[in-house]
Amino acid sequence: MNEEEYEELARWLPCHPGRWVAWPEPFGTRAEADALFESLRDGGLESFKVDSAALRWRIDEFKSIVDGRGLIWMEVSCAW
């Protein structure tokens, strides 16, 4: 995602509290997803400004996506 997409999503989340939204990019491992969301929660990206206490994410390993290369990706959702 680019900076504008992060900023747009950060503005959208508080307008829809409690609503889970699928993250627009898949992750190959739980560790990759957790690392990104922990960084976002802790202010690691200037364009993604949200209340760190309210940001939540969940990883659904049973909803996987197979890409054109045959790699399996996990669906991740976040909410505010």
Buried (B, 14 or more C-beta within 10 A) or exposed (E): BEEEEBBBBBEEBEEEEEEEEEBEEBBEEEEBBBEBBEEBBEEEBEBBBBEEEEBEBEBEEEEEEEEEEEEEBBBBBBBB
